[in-house]
Amino acid sequence: MAKRKTKKEKVVDLSPKAEKISDEQLKEVQKVIHNVNNIQMRLGDMEIKKHALLHEFAGVQDEMTILQNKFQKEYGTVDINIVDGIINYPGNGQVN
């Protein structure tokens, strides 16, 4: 490797520089970049689906709140067994 010192005592590399990477290296880096882009797109798609599900979940929670308010107003409690529909009144047991 030929090197020479300039007047300011800097070392200058005079060896020839490569102009581009090999075809194999280019294919390898293109493959990796393609995989990165593919994964980023899939993650974005998941985030969009997650966002939509969160909105749907919020709607279902609102429905539950409406039902609880309705039961509270009609029966005085929201403590209802969801298997058999028995209302569990606080303090005085179950409905006859």
Secondary structure, DSSP 8 states (H G I E B T S, - for coil): --EEE-TTS-EEE-S---SS--HHHHHHHHHHHHHHHHHHHHHHHHHHHHHHHHHHHHHHHHHHHHHHHHHHHHHS---B-TTT--BEETTTEE--
